[in-house]
């Protein structure tokens, strides 16, 4: 994300009733522990994923007949993990 920059959300409306939950400052090593650290890591990861770029896949879909049976196959190959890296 440092190389590609901030990803502006494509949709959604700011109703102005409350801001999203975001980290307000970074925590230093050893400053948080237990449930506090777990919650902080969850909030931080969620925030970073929300402003990261989309994941992209290359998709494959095929159908074929084998005798009287019809088979369908679909798969995905991850091209760019985007927010999934977070």
C-alpha positions as CSV (number, residue, x, y, z in Angstrom):
1,X,0.0,0.0,0.0
2,X,3.0,2.3,0.6
3,X,3.9,1.9,-3.1
4,X,0.4,2.0,-4.7
5,X,-1.2,4.6,-2.4
6,X,-4.6,5.0,-0.7
7,X,-7.6,3.3,-2.4
8,X,-10.6,5.6,-2.3
9,X,-13.8,3.7,-1.6
10,X,-16.1,3.4,-4.6
11,X,-19.4,3.5,-2.9
12,X,-21.1,4.2,0.4
13,X,-22.4,7.3,2.1
14,X,-21.1,9.2,5.0
15,X,-24.2,9.7,7.1
16,X,-22.2,11.8,9.5
17,X,-23.6,10.0,12.6
18,X,-20.3,8.5,13.6
19,X,-16.9,7.8,12.2
20,X,-15.7,4.3,11.4
21,X,-13.6,2.5,14.0
22,X,-10.0,3.3,13.2
23,X,-6.7,3.1,15.1
24,X,-6.0,6.6,16.4
25,X,-2.3,6.0,17.1
26,X,0.3,3.3,16.8
27,X,1.0,1.0,19.7
28,X,4.6,0.4,20.7
29,X,5.9,-3.1,21.4
30,X,4.8,-4.2,24.8
31,X,2.4,-1.4,25.3
32,X,-0.7,-3.7,24.8
33,X,-1.2,-7.3,25.7
34,X,-3.9,-9.9,25.9
35,X,-7.4,-8.8,24.8
36,X,-6.3,-5.2,24.3
37,X,-3.7,-6.3,21.8
38,X,-6.1,-8.6,20.0
39,X,-8.7,-5.9,19.6
40,X,-6.1,-3.3,18.5
41,X,-4.7,-5.8,15.8
42,X,-8.2,-6.5,14.6
43,X,-9.1,-2.8,14.2
44,X,-5.8,-2.0,12.6
45,X,-6.0,-4.9,10.1
46,X,-9.7,-4.1,9.2
47,X,-8.8,-0.4,8.6
48,X,-5.8,-1.2,6.4
49,X,-7.8,-3.8,4.4
50,X,-10.6,-1.2,3.8
51,X,-8.2,1.2,2.2
52,X,-6.2,-1.4,0.3
53,X,-6.7,-2.3,-3.3
54,X,-9.0,-5.1,-4.5
55,X,-7.8,-8.6,-4.9
56,X,-7.8,-9.7,-8.6
57,X,-8.2,-13.2,-10.0
58,X,-8.0,-14.8,-13.4
59,X,-11.1,-17.0,-13.8
60,X,-11.5,-20.2,-15.8
61,X,-14.8,-21.8,-16.6
62,X,-15.5,-24.8,-18.8
63,X,-18.1,-27.4,-19.5
64,X,-17.7,-30.8,-21.2
65,X,-19.6,-34.0,-21.9
66,X,-18.3,-37.4,-21.0
67,X,-20.7,-39.9,-22.4
68,X,-24.1,-38.9,-21.1
69,X,-22.7,-36.9,-18.2
70,X,-22.2,-33.1,-18.3
71,X,-19.4,-31.7,-16.2
72,X,-18.7,-28.1,-15.2
73,X,-15.5,-26.8,-13.9
74,X,-14.6,-23.4,-12.6
75,X,-11.5,-22.1,-10.9
76,X,-9.6,-19.0,-9.9
77,X,-6.0,-18.1,-9.9
78,X,-5.0,-15.2,-7.6
79,X,-3.2,-12.5,-9.6
80,X,-2.9,-9.8,-7.0
81,X,-3.8,-10.4,-3.4
82,X,-4.7,-6.7,-2.7
83,X,-6.5,-6.5,0.7
84,X,-6.1,-10.2,1.3
85,X,-2.5,-9.6,2.2
86,X,-3.7,-7.6,5.2
